């Protein structure tokens, strides 16, 4: 699997790129609580939500902990922990909320009619591919959560597949 970039690694790369852009000129020892709070406020002003900001702060903690543990730098993650508490109290860091909105029939029909040039590769067997309509229709129509739908293999061929009729 080396060389293939997953969605998780792309997300982590994007987070690291953002951190490098915004904090890359700061010396790691100069990242104090107030600078991190200001960074959090700036990211929130740019449109970053509570979960995104929590991830950013978590990555900063990971970097500082790694620098201290592996490279022996005399640096503590405590200012980051204090900044996290402050940002949480300010309402800028938080947990995600479960989404309960179901797609409308029109949204589902448009999704099912959409044609992707190459079907997505199935994680269970890379030689098998799944049409978008199949992978989207089953969880939407059965009210299955995404977490429980992921490990289940959906049949590739659905004869005479048609979009869901309007209700």
N, C-alpha and C positions, 0 to 999 in steps of 0.2 A: 504494500500500500504506500510505500515511500514515493514521494513525488506528486501524489494526488492530494490536492488541497481540499479538505472537507469544509462544510459550512462553519463548523466550530473554529477551525484554524483561520478561516477568512475573517470571522468576527473578532478573534483575538488579535489578528494582524491589524485590523482596522482600529481596534482600541489602542494598540501600541503606537500606531501611526499618529493617532489623535494626541496621545500623551506626549509623544516626541515633538509634535508640532507646537503644542501649548506649553509644555514644561521642559522641553529638551535643552534649553539654554541655562536652566537652573542647575546648580551643583546639588548633588543628592543630599549633602549635609545641610544645605540651606533651605530645604523644604520643611518649613515649620508649620504649625497648626494653622496660623492665620493665612499663609500663602495657599494652603490646601483648601481652606474655607472659601477664599476668594476665587480659587479655581473652580470649586463646585458651583458657586454663584454664577460665574461666567458661563459654565457649561449649561446651567439651567436656563440662563438668558438666551443661549443659542438654541434652546429647544430640547435639550437632553432631559429625559424623564427620570423619575426616581430610581428605576431599575438600572438604567444605563449609567447613571451617576454612581450607583452602588457598585457596579462592575468596575468602573474607572478607579474608584477608591480601593477596591479589592485588588486590582492589578498593581496599583502603587504599593500597597502593603506587601504583595508578593515580591515585587522587585526589591524593595528595601530589605525584607527578610532574607531573600536570596543573597543580596550583597553582603549582609552581615554574616550569614551562616557559611556561605561557600567561599567568599572572597576575603572574609575577615575584616571588613570595614567596620569602623567604630560608629555605628549608626543604629538607632532604635526605631522600631515602627510605632512607638507610642504617640508621636505627634499625628500620625495618620489615624490612629485609633481615636484620638481626641477630636480630630477634624470630622471623623465619621459621626461621632456622637452629636457634635454641633450641627452638622448638616441634617442629621435625622431630626433633631429638635426644630430645625428651621423648615422641616417638611420637604427638603430637597432630595432626601434619600428615603427610600421605602421599598416595600415589597410590591410585586405586581398584583393586579387585581384580576380575578377570573372573569373572562369575558363570557357573557351569557347571551349576546345577540346572535340570533340565527340568521343565516343569509336568506334573502327573499327568493322567491321562485325565479324571478327574473335574473337575479345575480347568479343563481345556480345554473340556469339555462345558458347564460352567456359564458360561464366558466366551462360547462360541458361542451359547448360548441367550439371553444377555442382549440386550435390545433397547434401543438408544439412540433417543431421540425423533427426532433428525435425524442422518443419517449424516455422517461426517467428510468435509470437503472435500478433494479430491485436490490435491496441490501442483502436479502436472503441468498440470492443467486445472481451474480453480476451478468450472467448470460441471458437472463430473462428481463424483459422490460415491461413497464406498466403504463398504459395510456393515462393521460391526465384525468379524463372523465372517470375512469374506474377508481383511481386513487382518491379522487375528491368526492365522488358520489357516495361511496360506501359509508365513510364516517359521518358525512353530513346527514344522510337519510336514516341512519340507524342511531343517531345521537350518541355515538361512541366518542369518548374523549381522545384527543390526539395521542396521549401517552399510551393508552391501551390499544390504539389502532396501529401503532408503528410496528410491533413485532409480528403482526398477522399478515400472511401473504394473501393478497387479493388475486383471484384468477385473472390471467392476462386477456383472455378472449371472452367477451360478452357478446353473444350473438344478438343481432338486431338491437344494439344499444340505442336507446332514445332518451332524450332529456326528460326529467320529471315533469308530468303535466301540471299546469297551474291548478292550484287548489280552489 
